[in-house]
Amino acid sequence: MQPAAAVRVETRIEDVLAVEGLVKSYGERTVVDGVTFHIRVGETYGLLGPNGAGKTTIISMVAGLIPADAGSVTVVGEPMTPTSTHPKGHIGLVPQELAIYPDLSARENLRFFGRLQGLRRKELGTRTNEVLELIGLADRAGEQTKKFSGGMKRRLNIGIGLLHRPTLLILDEPTVGVDPQSRNSILESVERLSAEGMAVLYTTHYMEEAERLCDRIAILDEGRVQAEGTRDQLVRLTDGVDRISLRGSGNTEAAAAELKSLPGVQHVDGGGTGLVLTVRDGPSLLPAIVTGAGNAGMTLTQVEITRPDLESVFLHLTGKALRD
């Protein structure tokens, strides 16, 4: 299937990360096929796609872990390749697989990785304490990490990536396999870091995470960017419409006739105790719909708006569900 027209934004000089035409193949299989995107200061950019879409391979090239077959990666204006050194210092990489030592405590893990990142003495101690507070592990800092829950280990993994104050934080599926409380803590941390000006590259196959965190999103499938833009821009690609469900009593037939005449209402179904309206821009039409139903003799007890989401966009662009 050919990709849909992407919502593109021109690369600007303030980009922290610029990815242009990345290609990666293994044998005859192309796993990343001409991927282009960029991330600005303070922006959280999401790569949304199912497992196997190429997200981790893209991250590996962005971080300079593997070479690209074609295309380029630039971090804070410097080319990134596996042999690059300086641009890698601007990146905090948090991989899917946990990269911590189970027999060391949280503090010991942080100090070990901090030394690898070039932190020394007072700065290392100060930064370790700051990160422990940020990831909510200050009260468990002295415990061996093999005693930690999955969510605590994930938070420590993120903390390691933050120690050296990276310009770009890369998070590869950071909430996989964690409990709801830890997951929410991770998402709150990402929101806070972005608000403080850190650029974030976030990969996920969870639609709700992309919608909550990401300023812009690239929908990825079979190694290709099918579309890119803000959540609202992507939803508009589906030419989607909203559904408004009305529940209540009274003269629903008269209400249906009245509501069909409103501009923006495409269709009205139902009767008895409920009506379902197909409309464009449901939130702006809602006051007129509620007023119209009341004027026609319907007493409303429940009103619900269902809007298109990123799952709908993915299905529209690829012909399959996001988690297929």
MIMARZA-451860 format. One line per field, with one value per residue: residue in three letters; chain; x, y, z of N, C-alpha, C, CB in turn. Coordinates in steps of 0.2 Angstrom, whole numbers. Glycine has a CB too. Example, Ala and Ser with C-alpha at 12.3 -4.5 7.8 and 13.67 -1.06 7.14 Angstrom:
// residues 2
marvo = c(ala,ser) .
dolo = c(A,A) .
n_X = c(66,64) .
n_Y = c(-28,-11) .
n_Z = c(39,35) .
ca_X = c(62,68) .
ca_Y = c(-22,-5) .
ca_Z = c(39,36) .
c_X = c(66,64) .
c_Y = c(-16,0) .
c_Z = c(39,39) .
cb_X = c(57,70) .
cb_Y = c(-22,-3) .
cb_Z = c(45,29) .
//
This chain:
// residues 324
marvo = c(met,gln,pro,ala,ala,ala,val,arg,val,glu,thr,arg,ile,glu,asp,val,leu,ala,val,glu,gly,leu,val,lys,ser,tyr,gly,glu,arg,thr,val,val,asp,gly,val,thr,phe,his,ile,arg,val,gly,glu,thr,tyr,gly,leu,leu,gly,pro,asn,gly,ala,gly,lys,thr,thr,ile,ile,ser,met,val,ala,gly,leu,ile,pro,ala,asp,ala,gly,ser,val,thr,val,val,gly,glu,pro,met,thr,pro,thr,ser,thr,his,pro,lys,gly,his,ile,gly,leu,val,pro,gln,glu,leu,ala,ile,tyr,pro,asp,leu,ser,ala,arg,glu,asn,leu,arg,phe,phe,gly,arg,leu,gln,gly,leu,arg,arg,lys,glu,leu,gly,thr,arg,thr,asn,glu,val,leu,glu,leu,ile,gly,leu,ala,asp,arg,ala,gly,glu,gln,thr,lys,lys,phe,ser,gly,gly,met,lys,arg,arg,leu,asn,ile,gly,ile,gly,leu,leu,his,arg,pro,thr,leu,leu,ile,leu,asp,glu,pro,thr,val,gly,val,asp,pro,gln,ser,arg,asn,ser,ile,leu,glu,ser,val,glu,arg,leu,ser,ala,glu,gly,met,ala,val,leu,tyr,thr,thr,his,tyr,met,glu,glu,ala,glu,arg,leu,cys,asp,arg,ile,ala,ile,leu,asp,glu,gly,arg,val,gln,ala,glu,gly,thr,arg,asp,gln,leu,val,arg,leu,thr,asp,gly,val,asp,arg,ile,ser,leu,arg,gly,ser,gly,asn,thr,glu,ala,ala,ala,ala,glu,leu,lys,ser,leu,pro,gly,val,gln,his,val,asp,gly,gly,gly,thr,gly,leu,val,leu,thr,val,arg,asp,gly,pro,ser,leu,leu,pro,ala,ile,val,thr,gly,ala,gly,asn,ala,gly,met,thr,leu,thr,gln,val,glu,ile,thr,arg,pro,asp,leu,glu,ser,val,phe,leu,his,leu,thr,gly,lys,ala,leu,arg,asp) .
dolo = c(A,A,A,A,A,A,A,A,A,A,A,A,A,A,A,A,A,A,A,A,A,A,A,A,A,A,A,A,A,A,A,A,A,A,A,A,A,A,A,A,A,A,A,A,A,A,A,A,A,A,A,A,A,A,A,A,A,A,A,A,A,A,A,A,A,A,A,A,A,A,A,A,A,A,A,A,A,A,A,A,A,A,A,A,A,A,A,A,A,A,A,A,A,A,A,A,A,A,A,A,A,A,A,A,A,A,A,A,A,A,A,A,A,A,A,A,A,A,A,A,A,A,A,A,A,A,A,A,A,A,A,A,A,A,A,A,A,A,A,A,A,A,A,A,A,A,A,A,A,A,A,A,A,A,A,A,A,A,A,A,A,A,A,A,A,A,A,A,A,A,A,A,A,A,A,A,A,A,A,A,A,A,A,A,A,A,A,A,A,A,A,A,A,A,A,A,A,A,A,A,A,A,A,A,A,A,A,A,A,A,A,A,A,A,A,A,A,A,A,A,A,A,A,A,A,A,A,A,A,A,A,A,A,A,A,A,A,A,A,A,A,A,A,A,A,A,A,A,A,A,A,A,A,A,A,A,A,A,A,A,A,A,A,A,A,A,A,A,A,A,A,A,A,A,A,A,A,A,A,A,A,A,A,A,A,A,A,A,A,A,A,A,A,A,A,A,A,A,A,A,A,A,A,A,A,A,A,A,A,A,A,A,A,A,A,A,A,A,A,A,A,A,A,A) .
n_X = c(4,3,10,0,-2,9,8,18,32,43,60,69,82,83,81,83,85,87,81,84,78,81,86,86,91,90,97,86,76,68,68,67,62,65,63,59,60,59,64,61,67,61,51,40,41,33,35,23,17,14,22,37,37,48,52,62,73,75,78,90,98,97,103,116,120,120,124,116,109,106,103,102,107,106,111,109,115,126,133,127,134,139,153,154,157,155,142,134,135,125,114,102,99,86,83,73,75,80,94,102,111,108,113,117,113,100,106,120,120,116,127,138,134,134,148,153,147,154,153,159,164,158,148,143,137,128,120,115,107,97,91,86,76,68,64,57,63,70,68,71,84,95,93,96,93,88,77,67,51,45,41,48,61,60,59,71,79,76,81,94,97,95,105,116,110,104,102,93,81,79,66,62,48,45,35,32,25,24,16,0,2,15,17,9,17,29,24,21,33,39,31,34,48,48,41,51,60,67,70,61,61,50,44,31,17,6,-9,-15,-4,3,-6,-7,6,13,18,19,17,22,15,19,22,27,40,39,34,18,10,12,11,2,-10,-23,-21,-18,-30,-38,-35,-42,-54,-63,-78,-88,-97,-112,-121,-137,-147,-163,-180,-197,-202,-194,-195,-199,-188,-177,-181,-180,-166,-160,-160,-151,-136,-121,-125,-125,-132,-145,-149,-160,-172,-186,-179,-167,-155,-143,-131,-123,-110,-100,-86,-91,-90,-92,-104,-112,-120,-130,-136,-141,-150,-159,-164,-171,-180,-188,-195,-188,-182,-166,-155,-143,-128,-116,-100,-91,-76,-65,-50,-32,-31,-41,-35,-24,-30,-37,-26,-18,-26,-27,-28,-20,-13,-12) .
n_Y = c(-6,11,25,37,55,64,75,88,97,110,108,116,128,127,114,100,87,80,70,62,54,40,24,6,-10,-28,-41,-46,-39,-24,-14,-1,12,25,36,51,65,77,85,98,109,106,99,84,70,58,41,31,15,-3,-17,-22,-13,-5,4,3,0,12,21,15,19,33,35,32,18,8,8,18,12,21,39,52,57,70,78,91,99,92,78,62,46,28,30,42,54,66,71,60,63,71,64,55,39,27,11,-2,-15,-18,-9,-11,-15,-29,-33,-22,-7,6,18,15,10,22,30,22,22,36,39,33,42,53,61,68,66,79,84,72,66,75,76,62,62,71,65,53,58,63,52,46,37,39,35,22,20,14,0,-16,-18,-29,-33,-24,-19,-22,-9,0,-3,1,14,18,14,25,35,33,37,51,57,64,76,76,83,78,66,49,37,21,12,14,10,-3,-18,-13,-9,0,11,14,16,28,37,37,43,55,60,61,71,82,84,88,100,107,109,99,90,76,60,48,31,20,8,11,19,29,34,41,51,58,62,67,81,81,67,53,41,25,11,-5,0,13,30,33,44,61,73,84,78,82,86,74,66,73,68,57,61,61,60,65,57,59,55,54,53,50,56,59,68,61,58,70,78,72,75,89,91,86,96,105,114,105,93,77,65,57,44,32,32,31,30,36,45,45,55,59,70,85,92,90,96,110,110,106,114,119,108,102,112,112,99,100,110,104,95,85,78,78,66,61,64,61,62,55,55,54,44,41,27,26,33,26,14,18,22,11,0,-9,-14,-5,-14,-25) .
n_Z = c(0,-4,5,13,10,19,33,33,40,38,40,53,59,72,76,86,82,66,54,39,26,30,27,30,28,30,22,10,15,18,32,37,28,19,29,37,48,61,76,88,100,116,112,111,101,93,88,82,80,76,84,76,66,64,73,83,76,69,80,84,73,74,87,84,84,75,57,44,29,19,19,32,49,60,75,85,75,71,62,64,66,68,72,77,91,99,96,102,115,118,119,128,130,132,132,126,132,149,156,168,183,192,205,211,220,217,218,217,204,197,200,194,180,178,180,168,159,161,172,188,205,215,206,201,213,217,205,205,216,213,202,207,215,205,198,208,217,228,241,241,237,242,240,233,215,210,218,215,208,191,186,194,190,177,179,184,174,165,173,172,159,160,168,163,159,145,129,120,123,121,121,121,119,134,143,143,150,163,179,181,190,190,176,174,182,174,162,167,171,158,153,161,159,145,146,153,143,136,122,116,109,107,107,104,104,110,108,116,124,115,111,123,126,115,104,91,79,71,61,59,48,43,41,35,35,36,38,46,59,70,82,79,66,60,62,54,42,40,36,45,55,69,82,90,104,111,125,132,136,130,116,104,91,85,89,82,69,70,73,61,53,56,52,48,54,48,48,57,68,76,89,101,116,113,102,89,82,67,64,60,68,82,96,94,89,99,108,100,97,109,113,102,103,115,112,104,112,118,133,139,146,145,137,124,116,103,96,82,83,85,82,73,63,60,55,44,36,34,33,43,61,74,83,76) .
ca_X = c(0,7,8,-4,1,11,8,25,34,50,66,72,88,83,80,88,86,85,82,82,78,84,85,90,89,93,96,81,70,69,64,66,61,65,60,61,57,64,62,63,68,55,45,40,39,31,34,18,16,14,28,39,36,54,54,68,79,76,81,97,102,97,108,123,122,120,124,111,111,105,100,107,105,110,110,111,118,132,131,128,136,142,159,153,158,153,134,132,135,119,108,101,95,83,81,67,78,83,101,104,115,103,116,119,108,99,111,126,119,117,134,142,133,136,155,153,145,159,152,164,164,152,143,140,133,122,115,112,102,92,88,83,70,64,61,53,66,75,67,73,90,100,91,98,88,84,71,63,46,46,40,54,67,59,60,78,82,75,85,101,97,94,110,120,106,104,98,88,80,76,63,60,43,47,30,30,26,24,9,-3,4,22,16,7,23,34,21,21,40,41,28,38,55,47,40,57,64,71,68,60,59,46,41,26,12,0,-12,-16,2,5,-11,-6,12,17,16,18,17,23,12,24,20,31,46,38,30,12,8,15,8,-1,-15,-28,-20,-19,-37,-42,-33,-47,-60,-68,-84,-90,-104,-115,-127,-142,-152,-168,-187,-201,-203,-188,-196,-198,-181,-174,-183,-177,-159,-158,-160,-145,-130,-116,-127,-125,-137,-148,-152,-163,-179,-187,-175,-160,-153,-136,-130,-116,-109,-93,-85,-96,-90,-94,-111,-116,-125,-136,-140,-145,-155,-164,-168,-175,-186,-193,-199,-185,-178,-160,-152,-136,-125,-109,-97,-86,-72,-60,-43,-26,-32,-45,-31,-20,-34,-38,-20,-15,-31,-27,-28,-14,-9,-11) .
ca_Y = c(0,17,29,43,61,66,82,89,104,111,108,123,128,126,107,96,81,80,63,63,48,34,17,1,-17,-34,-45,-43,-36,-17,-13,6,14,33,39,58,69,82,87,104,110,106,95,77,68,51,36,26,9,-9,-21,-24,-7,-2,10,2,1,20,23,13,23,40,35,30,11,5,12,18,11,28,44,55,59,76,79,97,101,87,72,56,39,24,32,49,54,72,71,55,65,75,60,50,33,23,6,-7,-19,-15,-9,-10,-21,-31,-34,-15,-3,11,24,12,10,28,32,19,25,43,40,32,48,58,65,66,69,82,84,65,65,80,74,56,63,74,60,49,62,64,46,43,31,42,31,15,21,9,-7,-20,-17,-36,-33,-19,-21,-20,-2,3,-4,5,21,18,14,31,40,33,41,58,59,69,81,76,88,74,60,44,32,16,8,14,7,-10,-23,-10,-8,6,17,16,19,35,40,38,48,62,62,64,78,87,85,91,106,110,111,94,86,69,55,43,26,17,6,13,25,34,37,46,56,61,65,70,87,78,60,50,35,21,4,-8,4,19,35,34,51,64,79,84,73,85,85,67,64,76,64,52,64,58,63,64,54,62,50,58,48,54,54,64,67,60,59,78,80,69,80,96,90,84,102,109,114,101,87,74,60,56,38,30,34,29,34,38,47,45,60,60,77,87,96,89,100,117,110,103,118,120,101,101,117,110,93,103,114,99,91,79,79,74,63,59,66,58,63,50,58,49,44,38,21,27,35,20,9,22,23,5,-5,-14,-11,-3,-19,-31) .
ca_Z = c(0,-4,10,12,10,25,35,33,42,35,45,55,61,80,77,90,78,59,51,32,21,32,25,33,25,32,17,5,19,20,38,37,21,18,35,37,53,65,83,90,107,120,108,111,95,94,83,83,76,79,85,70,61,62,77,87,71,68,86,84,69,77,92,81,86,69,52,39,22,16,23,37,55,63,81,87,70,70,59,68,63,73,74,80,98,102,96,106,122,118,119,133,127,136,127,128,137,155,156,175,186,198,212,213,222,213,219,214,196,194,200,189,173,178,178,161,155,162,178,193,211,218,201,201,219,216,200,207,221,209,197,212,217,199,196,213,220,233,247,239,234,244,239,227,210,209,223,213,203,184,185,197,186,171,181,185,167,163,177,169,153,162,172,160,156,138,125,117,127,117,125,116,123,141,148,141,155,169,182,179,194,187,169,175,184,169,158,171,170,152,152,165,155,139,148,155,137,133,116,117,104,110,102,107,101,114,105,122,126,109,111,129,127,109,101,84,79,64,61,56,47,38,40,31,38,33,39,51,61,76,83,76,59,58,62,48,36,39,34,50,58,76,84,97,107,115,128,136,135,127,109,101,83,83,90,76,63,71,73,55,49,58,48,51,55,42,49,63,68,82,91,107,121,111,95,87,76,64,63,59,74,87,102,92,87,104,111,96,97,115,112,97,106,120,109,100,116,121,139,139,152,144,130,124,110,101,91,79,87,81,80,67,58,58,51,38,32,33,32,49,67,76,86,72) .
c_X = c(4,5,4,0,3,9,15,26,41,55,68,78,88,81,85,90,83,86,80,83,81,81,89,87,93,92,91,76,72,65,63,67,60,62,63,57,62,60,65,64,62,49,46,37,38,32,29,17,17,21,30,39,42,56,60,74,80,80,88,101,103,103,115,125,123,121,118,113,111,102,105,103,109,107,113,116,124,129,132,129,138,149,159,154,154,145,131,131,129,113,108,96,93,80,76,70,81,90,103,107,110,106,118,113,106,104,118,125,119,124,139,141,135,144,156,152,149,158,157,162,157,146,139,135,127,117,112,106,96,88,84,76,65,60,57,56,71,74,69,80,95,99,94,92,84,78,66,57,48,46,45,60,66,61,68,82,82,80,92,102,97,100,114,117,107,100,92,87,76,73,60,55,44,42,28,31,26,17,7,0,11,22,14,13,28,31,22,28,42,37,32,45,54,45,46,62,68,67,67,58,56,43,36,21,5,-3,-13,-10,4,0,-9,0,15,14,15,20,18,20,16,21,25,37,45,33,24,9,11,11,5,-7,-21,-27,-20,-26,-40,-40,-38,-53,-66,-73,-85,-97,-106,-121,-131,-146,-157,-175,-190,-201,-197,-189,-195,-191,-176,-175,-179,-169,-156,-157,-154,-139,-124,-118,-128,-131,-139,-151,-156,-170,-180,-184,-169,-159,-146,-135,-123,-115,-101,-92,-90,-96,-93,-102,-116,-121,-131,-140,-144,-151,-161,-168,-173,-181,-191,-196,-195,-181,-172,-158,-145,-134,-118,-106,-91,-82,-67,-53,-38,-27,-36,-40,-27,-24,-35,-32,-17,-20,-31,-27,-21,-10,-10,-4) .
c_Y = c(6,22,35,49,63,73,84,96,105,111,115,122,126,118,104,90,82,73,64,56,42,28,12,-6,-22,-39,-42,-39,-29,-16,-5,9,21,37,46,61,73,83,93,104,110,102,87,74,60,47,31,21,3,-12,-23,-19,-4,3,9,2,8,23,21,17,30,40,33,23,7,10,12,16,17,33,47,56,65,77,86,100,97,81,66,49,35,26,39,49,60,72,66,58,70,71,56,45,28,17,2,-12,-16,-15,-7,-16,-23,-32,-27,-12,2,16,21,12,17,31,29,22,32,44,38,38,54,63,63,70,72,83,77,64,69,77,67,57,67,69,55,52,62,58,42,37,33,38,24,15,16,2,-10,-19,-24,-37,-28,-22,-19,-12,2,3,0,12,23,18,21,36,39,37,48,61,65,75,81,81,84,67,55,38,27,11,8,11,0,-14,-20,-9,-1,12,19,19,26,39,42,43,55,65,65,70,83,89,89,99,110,111,105,91,79,65,49,38,22,13,7,20,31,37,42,52,61,65,69,76,85,71,58,43,30,14,1,-4,11,23,36,41,54,71,79,79,76,84,78,64,67,72,59,54,62,63,61,61,57,58,54,52,53,52,60,63,67,60,66,80,78,74,87,96,89,91,107,109,110,94,83,68,59,49,37,33,31,33,37,40,47,50,59,67,78,92,96,94,107,116,108,108,119,113,100,106,115,104,95,106,109,94,85,81,75,72,61,61,64,60,58,53,53,50,42,31,21,29,30,15,12,21,16,-1,-11,-10,-10,-9,-25,-34) .
c_Z = c(0,2,8,12,17,27,37,36,40,41,46,58,69,81,81,86,72,56,44,28,23,29,28,30,29,26,12,9,21,26,40,30,19,23,36,43,56,71,85,98,111,117,110,105,95,87,85,78,79,80,78,64,60,67,81,82,69,74,86,79,71,83,90,83,80,63,47,33,17,20,28,43,58,70,83,82,68,67,64,64,69,76,77,88,101,102,100,113,123,119,125,130,132,132,130,133,143,155,163,178,192,205,215,215,217,212,215,206,193,194,195,182,173,177,171,157,157,168,184,199,213,213,201,207,219,211,202,212,217,205,202,214,211,197,202,217,226,240,247,236,236,243,233,222,209,213,220,208,196,183,188,193,180,173,182,178,164,166,174,163,154,165,169,157,148,135,122,121,122,121,120,120,130,146,147,148,162,172,180,183,191,180,170,177,179,164,161,170,164,150,155,161,149,141,150,149,134,127,118,111,108,106,107,102,104,111,110,124,121,110,117,129,121,106,93,84,71,65,56,54,42,36,36,36,34,33,45,53,68,77,79,68,56,58,56,42,35,36,39,52,65,77,90,98,112,118,132,135,132,120,105,93,81,84,84,70,64,70,66,51,51,54,52,53,49,42,56,63,75,83,98,113,119,103,95,81,74,62,62,65,79,93,100,91,93,107,107,96,103,115,108,99,111,117,106,105,119,127,139,146,152,137,130,117,109,95,88,83,82,79,74,61,55,53,44,33,30,32,38,55,70,79,82,71) .
cb_X = c(-5,5,15,-10,-2,18,3,29,33,50,72,66,91,78,79,85,83,88,78,86,81,83,86,90,89,91,93,78,68,67,68,71,56,61,61,61,53,65,63,58,72,53,46,36,45,24,41,11,22,10,28,36,31,54,48,68,77,69,78,97,99,90,106,128,117,115,130,107,106,101,94,110,105,109,112,115,121,136,135,121,141,143,164,146,165,155,132,136,141,118,109,97,100,77,87,64,83,80,104,98,122,100,122,123,109,92,113,128,112,112,137,140,126,134,159,149,138,159,144,171,170,154,146,145,137,124,119,117,104,95,93,87,72,68,66,46,70,73,60,68,93,102,84,100,91,89,73,66,39,41,33,55,67,52,56,81,78,68,85,103,92,88,114,125,109,102,102,90,76,81,57,66,43,49,24,34,32,27,10,-10,5,27,11,1,26,35,14,19,45,38,21,40,58,41,35,61,68,71,72,55,65,40,47,22,13,1,-18,-20,7,5,-18,-6,17,17,22,23,10,31,5,31,13,28,51,34,34,7,0,22,2,-4,-17,-30,-12,-15,-40,-40,-26,-48,-62,-64,-90,-89,-104,-117,-124,-146,-148,-167,-190,-197,-208,-185,-202,-203,-178,-175,-190,-179,-156,-163,-167,-143,-127,-113,-134,-119,-133,-153,-147,-159,-184,-185,-175,-155,-156,-133,-131,-116,-111,-92,-84,-95,-83,-91,-112,-111,-122,-134,-135,-140,-153,-160,-163,-172,-183,-189,-205,-180,-183,-155,-156,-135,-126,-109,-94,-89,-68,-59,-44,-20,-37,-50,-26,-17,-41,-40,-15,-10,-30,-21,-32,-14,-12,-14) .
cb_Y = c(0,21,32,44,66,64,83,88,104,118,103,126,135,130,103,94,74,86,58,69,50,34,17,1,-17,-36,-52,-49,-40,-12,-16,10,10,33,35,62,64,88,81,110,117,113,96,75,69,50,33,31,9,-14,-27,-30,-2,1,10,-5,-3,23,21,5,23,42,30,35,8,0,11,25,5,27,42,62,53,82,73,98,108,86,71,55,40,17,32,52,54,78,70,49,70,80,55,54,29,26,1,-11,-24,-18,-4,-8,-19,-38,-38,-11,1,14,26,6,7,33,31,11,24,46,35,26,50,63,64,69,73,89,86,60,66,87,73,52,68,80,56,47,69,66,41,41,27,49,32,11,28,10,-8,-27,-14,-42,-31,-14,-18,-24,0,1,-12,4,23,12,9,34,38,25,39,59,53,66,88,69,91,72,61,41,36,12,1,20,12,-13,-27,-3,-9,6,15,10,15,36,36,31,46,61,56,58,78,85,78,88,106,106,116,88,88,68,53,46,21,21,-2,13,24,30,32,42,53,57,60,64,92,82,57,49,35,20,4,-10,0,17,42,29,52,66,80,91,72,92,88,62,67,83,61,48,63,56,63,70,46,70,44,63,43,61,53,71,73,53,56,82,77,62,80,98,85,80,106,107,121,105,87,70,53,61,32,33,32,22,29,33,54,38,67,55,81,90,103,83,101,119,104,101,125,121,95,103,124,108,88,107,119,95,89,76,78,78,57,51,74,51,71,43,64,51,40,39,17,32,41,16,8,29,27,3,-9,-19,-16,2,-20,-30) .
cb_Z = c(6,-11,14,17,6,27,41,27,50,32,42,59,61,83,70,97,82,55,55,29,15,40,17,40,18,39,19,1,25,14,44,42,17,12,42,31,58,61,88,88,109,122,101,117,89,97,81,84,70,75,90,67,64,55,83,90,64,67,92,82,62,80,98,84,91,68,47,39,19,9,26,34,60,58,86,94,71,76,52,72,57,71,68,78,100,98,89,106,123,112,113,139,122,141,126,122,134,161,151,179,188,196,211,208,229,214,226,217,195,198,207,189,171,185,183,159,157,156,181,190,213,220,195,201,225,214,193,210,226,204,193,218,219,193,193,211,215,235,250,235,235,251,239,228,204,210,230,209,205,180,188,204,184,168,187,190,163,163,184,168,148,166,174,155,159,135,119,109,133,112,129,113,120,143,148,136,154,169,189,181,201,187,166,179,190,165,156,178,172,147,155,172,154,135,154,160,138,139,110,123,99,115,100,112,99,121,102,127,127,102,111,135,128,104,101,79,81,62,58,60,45,32,36,25,39,35,40,50,56,78,90,78,57,63,69,48,37,45,27,56,54,80,84,96,110,112,133,134,142,128,106,103,81,88,97,75,62,78,77,51,50,66,47,57,60,41,46,65,67,88,86,108,127,113,94,86,79,57,69,52,71,90,104,86,82,110,112,89,96,121,110,91,109,125,104,95,114,116,145,136,155,145,129,125,110,100,94,71,93,85,86,68,60,64,55,39,35,39,26,48,72,81,93,65) .
//
